[in-house]
Structure formats: C-alpha cells, structure tokens
Amino acid sequence: MRRKTREVKVGNVKIGNNNPIPIQSMTTTDTTDVQATVKQIKELEELGCEIIRVSAPTMEAAKALKEIKANINIPLVADIHFDHRIALEAAKYVDKLRINPGNIGNEEKVKEVVNAAKEYSLPIRIGVNLGSLEKDLFEKHGYSAEAMVESALRHVKILEDLDFHNIIVSLKASDVTRMVQAYRLFSEKKDYPLHLGVTEAGSKVPGAIKSSMGMGILLTEGIGDTIRVSLSEDPKEEVRVGKLILRSLGLRKDGVEVTSCPTCARTNVDVIKIVEELENKTEKIKKPIKVAVMGCAVNGPGESKKADIGVVGGAGNTNLLYKDGKIIGKLDKDKIVETLLKEIQDSQ
C-alpha cells in the first residue's frame, strides 16, 4: 500500500496522495543553448519523461528558462544553488524550484525565494545528498542516513517557519542501503511527497542495477511519489530504466513490454536480435501491449498465451504466431520482426 502523502502540483502533474508515480530526468545540455535543450527535452518526453529538470548556475541560464518553457510540453524544474537571485529569476518561468534553503543565503534571502514560490504557486524540492552534508551534521553523524534525515528536517523547518508547505523532499545517496534507510526514516516523520533516487549511481548497467535495487525496495514498501534514475549516460537511458522499474512493479502499465527467454541450445530463432529490434522500434508507443518472444516450445506456448502477441520458435520455419492466447499462424524466420511490428501497430 502506498504511503499517504500530501499532494503537490508540478505544473499539470500531481505528485503524492496516491497519484501515479511520474518519471523525471535532467538535461545534459548547456541551458543557455535553448535550441539544444528544447530538442533534448522533447526527445525525453517522447520516451515517457513526465517532468524535466535543468540546471541554472547563472543568471543567463535562468533567463533562458523563459524560452525553454515556452517550447516544451512537460513541467520544467530549475535546479539552483547558492545564489537566491537566480532562483528569483527562474521562478518567473518554471513549475518547480529545486533548492536547499540552507545554501541559498541568509534568512532574508530565503524568505524572498519562498515569497516568489508563493506568488507563482511553485513547489520547492529540498534535495539532500549524502555527499554534500553540512559540516556539523557530518561531524555529529558521519556519512549516515541519520545525518541525511536531520539535514532534510533542518531545511524543511526553514520553509515551514515561513509558512511554506508546498514541499517535495529527496534524500539521495550513491550507497543504496543508506539511501533506503534515509527515506524510511524520513517517511516516519513527515508526510511530504518523496522524490526517489540513487544519486551518482554510475554508468548504464551498474547504475541501472543500483537504482532498481534502491527504488524497488522503497516502492514495494509504498514509499516514493516520483523517481529519477541518475546515470552517467544519455538521459534517454534514465527514462528507459525508470519506465522498466515502474513496469516491473506494476506501477506503470503503458508501453510495449517484451517477455523473452534467455536462449539456450533449444532456441530455434535469434531471440536476442528480435527483442533488441522490437524494443528499439516500439519504445515510443504508449498503449500497454504485452509481447512474448520465445525460442522454443518448452515455456514458449505458456508465455505466448499470456501475452497479447507472441511468437514461439520452432524447427525450420514452424515458428508459431500467437494473438490473444491463440495460435493464428506460422512464420518464416525472416518475417518474425516485420509481422510482430504489424500486429503491435494494429493493436494500438
């Protein structure tokens, strides 16, 4: 059961309060290069990204957010550190601010940012990272979940004391066990929606595994209201992995989901090549369609009967095509991908 949290709106996307869990990513372009940034955001949106964050390290970058926002369809988040004036400029154009009140300046500067967030009805995400804890908390707790939670509560209190409660919180670490523990501890203390992530998770495969483990554990416990997979990769990979995490837990139903065997000596068709081609050519499809690609008749018929569309490899050209649990024909090997793509297209 999902943990009960208050609802926060980021543009037209609702986070928390049992709403669907949106996938986020972050651009890797120079924010001042509006054309390149918009292009990357649209590519991410096509794949299923629902909220996009951009870094605004300079006033020039903050001003560029106006044109970026005007040319995209999904909510825009500005990531800002240290300079409250950049946050004040960004607040005019974006749908959410990602700041840490403790590093944005003195109390008066924080108050100015909070007033801007109130004026434009913007939520603020407090993002705590294990690698950038306050000195006193590190000396008190070391690199620990307790230090992260105390840091988050400290930042939350700054906003609450200014009568601001439109808050989302993240407690990210590159260490999966400490990340999980931090989110668990915080979720016992506050009902703000939680943005999940294993920060600095690494390259494609190690990062996907760490992210899946950390977020998967928490999501199965009902903890987590939005996710971002952090990879040292093209951000499109972050969205792909995020979708797979949510689909594997039954938390996202859209898109083409391919069930396939790992192959062995019994395999009669090139499962690996077929699956790769199918996934590449169907990743932008939104309708939920289950496809089975199985190499032989051991588990093949059972998996294909469960799927909307399936193929089971047979000796020679006796590959069987399934649809809605029934055999509807036989396929030559060189026609498998083409036929499956047509059946998927017809099913939309």
C-alpha positions as CSV (number, residue, x, y, z in Angstrom):
1,M,0.0,0.0,0.0
2,R,1.3,3.5,-0.9
3,R,2.3,5.7,2.0
4,K,-0.2,8.5,2.4
5,T,1.4,11.8,1.5
6,R,0.1,15.3,0.8
7,E,-0.5,16.3,-2.9
8,V,1.8,18.7,-4.6
9,K,1.3,20.0,-8.1
10,V,4.3,20.5,-10.5
11,G,2.7,22.2,-13.5
12,N,-0.1,19.9,-14.6
13,V,1.4,16.8,-12.9
14,K,0.2,15.8,-9.4
15,I,2.7,14.2,-7.1
16,G,1.8,12.3,-3.9
17,N,-1.6,11.4,-2.5
18,N,-1.7,8.1,-4.4
19,N,-1.3,9.8,-7.8
20,P,0.7,7.8,-10.5
21,I,4.4,8.0,-10.0
22,P,6.0,10.3,-12.6
23,I,9.4,9.7,-14.2
24,Q,11.9,12.6,-14.1
25,S,15.2,13.2,-15.8
26,M,17.6,16.1,-16.2
27,T,19.1,17.7,-19.3
28,T,22.8,17.5,-20.0
29,T,22.9,20.4,-22.5
30,D,24.1,23.9,-21.8
31,T,20.9,25.6,-20.5
32,T,21.8,28.8,-22.4
33,D,21.7,26.8,-25.6
34,V,17.9,26.9,-25.8
35,Q,17.6,25.0,-29.1
36,A,19.7,22.1,-28.0
37,T,18.0,22.0,-24.6
38,V,14.5,22.0,-26.0
39,K,15.4,19.3,-28.5
40,Q,16.7,17.0,-25.7
41,I,13.6,17.7,-23.6
42,K,11.3,16.7,-26.5
43,E,13.2,13.5,-27.1
44,L,12.9,12.6,-23.4
45,E,9.2,13.4,-23.4
46,E,8.7,11.1,-26.4
47,L,10.2,8.2,-24.4
48,G,8.0,8.8,-21.3
49,C,9.7,11.5,-19.2
50,E,7.0,13.5,-17.4
51,I,9.0,16.2,-15.5
52,I,12.3,17.7,-16.7
53,R,14.9,19.4,-14.6
54,V,17.6,21.8,-15.9
55,S,20.5,23.3,-14.0
56,A,20.5,27.1,-13.8
57,P,24.0,28.0,-12.5
58,T,24.0,31.6,-13.9
59,M,21.6,34.4,-14.4
60,E,21.9,33.9,-18.1
61,A,20.8,30.3,-17.7
62,A,17.8,31.4,-15.6
63,K,16.7,33.9,-18.2
64,A,16.9,31.1,-20.9
65,L,14.3,29.2,-19.0
66,K,11.6,31.5,-20.3
67,E,12.1,30.4,-23.9
68,I,12.7,26.8,-22.9
69,K,9.4,26.7,-21.0
70,A,7.5,28.2,-24.0
71,N,8.7,25.4,-26.3
72,I,8.1,22.3,-24.2
73,N,5.0,20.4,-23.0
74,I,6.1,18.8,-19.7
75,P,6.7,20.6,-16.4
76,L,10.0,22.4,-16.0
77,V,12.1,22.4,-12.8
78,A,15.0,24.7,-12.2
79,D,18.0,23.4,-10.2
80,I,19.6,26.2,-8.3
81,H,22.4,26.5,-5.6
82,F,23.9,29.4,-3.7
83,D,22.5,32.5,-5.4
84,H,19.0,33.4,-4.4
85,R,18.8,36.0,-7.3
86,I,19.0,33.2,-9.8
87,A,16.1,31.5,-8.0
88,L,14.0,34.7,-8.1
89,E,14.5,35.0,-11.9
90,A,13.8,31.3,-12.6
91,A,10.6,31.4,-10.5
92,K,9.0,33.6,-13.2
93,Y,9.2,30.8,-15.8
94,V,9.3,27.3,-14.2
95,D,7.0,24.9,-12.5
96,K,9.2,24.0,-9.5
97,L,12.4,25.1,-7.8
98,R,15.0,22.6,-6.6
99,I,17.0,24.3,-3.9
100,N,18.4,23.7,-0.4
101,P,17.3,26.7,1.7
102,G,20.4,26.3,3.9
103,N,22.8,27.1,1.0
104,I,20.7,29.8,-0.7
105,G,21.8,32.6,1.7
106,N,20.6,34.2,4.9
107,E,17.1,34.2,6.3
108,E,16.0,37.3,4.3
109,K,17.2,35.8,1.0
110,V,15.4,32.5,1.7
111,K,12.3,34.5,2.5
112,E,12.5,36.3,-0.9
113,V,12.7,32.9,-2.7
114,V,9.8,31.5,-0.7
115,N,7.7,34.6,-1.4
116,A,8.4,34.1,-5.1
117,A,7.4,30.5,-4.9
118,K,4.1,31.5,-3.2
119,E,3.5,34.2,-5.8
120,Y,3.9,31.8,-8.7
121,S,2.4,28.8,-6.9
122,L,5.6,26.8,-7.2
123,P,6.6,23.8,-5.1
124,I,10.1,23.6,-3.7
125,R,12.1,20.4,-3.7
126,I,14.6,20.1,-0.9
127,G,17.3,17.8,-2.2
128,V,19.6,16.3,0.4
129,N,22.7,14.4,-0.9
130,L,24.9,12.2,1.3
131,G,28.0,13.6,-0.4
132,S,27.2,17.3,0.5
133,L,26.1,17.2,4.1
134,E,26.5,20.2,6.4
135,K,29.8,20.1,8.3
136,D,28.2,19.9,11.7
137,L,25.9,17.0,10.7
138,F,28.8,15.1,9.2
139,E,30.8,15.6,12.4
140,K,27.8,14.5,14.5
141,H,26.7,11.5,12.5
142,G,29.3,10.8,9.7
143,Y,28.0,9.7,6.3
144,S,24.8,8.2,7.6
145,A,21.1,8.1,7.0
146,E,20.5,9.9,10.3
147,A,22.6,12.8,9.1
148,M,20.6,13.0,5.8
149,V,17.3,13.0,7.6
150,E,18.4,15.6,10.1
151,S,19.6,17.8,7.2
152,A,16.3,17.4,5.4
153,L,14.3,18.2,8.6
154,R,16.5,21.3,9.1
155,H,15.8,22.6,5.6
156,V,12.1,21.7,5.9
157,K,11.8,23.7,9.1
158,I,13.2,26.8,7.4
159,L,10.4,26.6,4.9
160,E,7.7,25.7,7.5
161,D,8.7,28.6,9.7
162,L,7.9,30.8,6.7
163,D,4.5,29.2,6.4
164,F,5.5,27.3,3.3
165,H,4.4,23.7,3.0
166,N,4.4,23.2,-0.8
167,I,7.4,20.9,-0.4
168,I,8.8,17.7,-2.0
169,V,11.9,16.1,-0.4
170,S,14.7,13.8,-1.7
171,L,17.4,12.1,0.3
172,K,19.8,10.7,-2.2
173,A,23.0,8.7,-1.7
174,S,25.2,6.7,-4.0
175,D,25.1,4.0,-1.3
176,V,21.9,2.0,-1.8
177,T,21.5,0.8,1.8
178,R,21.9,4.3,3.3
179,M,19.6,5.8,0.7
180,V,16.9,3.3,1.6
181,Q,17.3,3.8,5.3
182,A,17.2,7.6,5.0
183,Y,13.9,7.5,3.0
184,R,12.4,5.1,5.5
185,L,13.4,7.3,8.5
186,F,12.1,10.5,6.9
187,S,8.8,8.9,5.9
188,E,8.1,8.2,9.5
189,K,8.5,11.9,10.4
190,K,6.8,13.9,7.7
191,D,4.1,13.4,5.0
192,Y,5.7,15.4,2.2
193,P,5.9,13.5,-1.1
194,L,9.2,11.9,-1.7
195,H,11.4,12.1,-4.9
196,L,13.4,8.9,-5.1
197,G,16.8,8.4,-6.5
198,V,20.2,6.8,-6.0
199,T,22.5,9.7,-6.8
200,E,25.7,9.3,-8.8
201,A,24.6,5.7,-9.5
202,G,27.3,5.2,-12.2
203,S,27.3,4.0,-15.8
204,K,24.4,2.3,-17.6
205,V,24.4,-1.2,-16.2
206,P,25.8,-0.7,-12.6
207,G,23.7,2.5,-12.3
208,A,20.5,0.8,-13.5
209,I,21.0,-2.1,-11.0
210,K,21.7,0.2,-8.1
211,S,18.7,2.4,-9.0
212,S,16.4,-0.6,-9.4
213,M,17.5,-2.1,-6.0
214,G,17.2,1.2,-4.1
215,M,14.0,2.4,-5.6
216,G,12.5,-1.0,-5.9
217,I,12.8,-1.8,-2.2
218,L,11.2,1.5,-1.3
219,L,8.4,1.4,-3.9
220,T,7.4,-2.1,-2.8
221,E,7.1,-0.7,0.8
222,G,4.8,2.1,-0.6
223,I,7.5,4.8,-0.2
224,G,8.1,7.1,-3.1
225,D,6.0,9.5,-5.2
226,T,8.2,10.4,-8.1
227,I,11.5,8.9,-9.4
228,R,14.7,9.9,-11.2
229,V,17.3,7.4,-12.3
230,S,20.8,9.1,-12.3
231,L,23.2,7.6,-14.8
232,S,26.5,8.7,-16.4
233,E,24.7,8.2,-19.7
234,D,22.5,9.9,-22.2
235,P,19.4,10.9,-20.2
236,K,17.2,8.8,-22.5
237,E,18.7,5.8,-20.7
238,E,17.5,7.3,-17.4
239,V,13.9,7.4,-18.7
240,R,14.1,3.9,-20.2
241,V,15.3,2.4,-16.8
242,G,12.7,4.4,-14.9
243,K,9.9,3.0,-17.0
244,L,11.2,-0.5,-16.5
245,I,11.4,-0.1,-12.8
246,L,7.8,1.1,-12.5
247,R,6.5,-1.5,-15.0
248,S,8.3,-4.4,-13.2
249,L,6.4,-3.4,-10.0
250,G,3.1,-3.0,-11.8
251,L,3.2,0.8,-11.1
252,R,3.2,1.7,-14.8
253,K,1.0,0.0,-17.3
254,D,1.8,1.8,-20.6
255,G,4.1,0.8,-23.5
256,V,5.2,-2.4,-25.1
257,E,6.5,-4.9,-22.6
258,V,8.5,-7.7,-24.1
259,T,8.8,-11.1,-22.3
260,S,11.7,-13.1,-23.8
261,C,13.7,-16.2,-22.9
262,P,17.4,-16.0,-22.2
263,T,18.1,-18.5,-25.0
264,C,19.9,-21.9,-24.8
265,A,20.7,-24.9,-27.1
266,R,17.0,-25.4,-27.7
267,T,16.5,-22.0,-29.2
268,N,15.2,-22.0,-32.8
269,V,15.2,-18.2,-33.5
270,D,17.5,-15.4,-32.8
271,V,15.7,-14.1,-29.7
272,I,18.3,-11.6,-28.7
273,K,18.3,-9.8,-32.1
274,I,14.5,-9.9,-32.4
275,V,14.0,-8.4,-29.0
276,E,16.5,-5.7,-29.5
277,E,14.9,-4.7,-32.7
278,L,11.4,-4.8,-31.3
279,E,12.3,-2.7,-28.2
280,N,14.1,-0.1,-30.3
281,K,11.2,0.3,-32.7
282,T,8.4,0.3,-30.1
283,E,9.8,2.4,-27.3
284,K,7.6,5.4,-28.1
285,I,4.3,3.5,-28.1
286,K,2.1,4.5,-25.2
287,K,-0.6,1.8,-25.3
288,P,0.1,-1.2,-23.0
289,I,0.8,-4.2,-25.2
290,K,2.5,-7.4,-23.9
291,V,4.7,-9.3,-26.4
292,A,6.4,-12.7,-25.9
293,V,9.4,-13.8,-27.9
294,M,10.3,-17.3,-27.0
295,G,12.9,-19.6,-28.5
296,C,11.3,-23.0,-28.2
297,A,8.2,-24.9,-27.1
298,V,9.2,-25.6,-23.5
299,N,8.0,-22.3,-21.9
300,G,7.1,-20.6,-25.2
301,P,3.4,-21.6,-25.6
302,G,2.6,-20.7,-21.9
303,E,4.2,-17.3,-22.1
304,S,2.7,-16.5,-25.5
305,K,-0.8,-17.4,-24.3
306,K,-0.4,-14.9,-21.5
307,A,0.7,-12.2,-23.9
308,D,-1.3,-10.1,-26.3
309,I,1.1,-11.1,-29.2
310,G,3.7,-13.8,-29.1
311,V,6.0,-15.9,-31.2
312,V,7.4,-19.4,-30.4
313,G,10.4,-20.6,-32.3
314,G,10.1,-24.0,-34.0
315,A,12.3,-26.2,-36.1
316,G,12.8,-24.9,-39.6
317,N,10.1,-22.4,-40.4
318,T,7.4,-23.7,-38.0
319,N,7.6,-20.6,-35.8
320,L,4.1,-20.1,-34.3
321,L,2.4,-16.7,-34.1
322,Y,0.0,-16.2,-31.1
323,K,-2.5,-13.5,-30.6
324,D,-4.8,-13.1,-27.6
325,G,-3.8,-16.5,-26.4
326,K,-4.4,-18.4,-29.6
327,I,-2.3,-19.6,-32.5
328,I,-3.2,-17.7,-35.6
329,G,-0.5,-18.8,-38.0
330,K,3.1,-19.8,-38.8
331,L,6.0,-17.5,-39.6
332,D,9.2,-17.7,-41.6
333,K,12.2,-16.6,-39.5
334,D,12.9,-13.6,-41.7
335,K,9.3,-12.4,-41.2
336,I,9.1,-12.5,-37.4
337,V,10.0,-8.9,-36.6
338,E,8.0,-7.5,-39.5
339,T,4.9,-9.5,-38.5
340,L,5.2,-8.7,-34.8
341,L,5.6,-5.0,-35.5
342,K,2.5,-5.0,-37.8
343,E,0.5,-6.8,-35.1
344,I,1.6,-4.3,-32.5
345,Q,0.7,-1.5,-34.8
346,D,-2.7,-3.0,-35.5
347,S,-3.3,-3.4,-31.7
348,Q,-3.0,0.3,-31.0
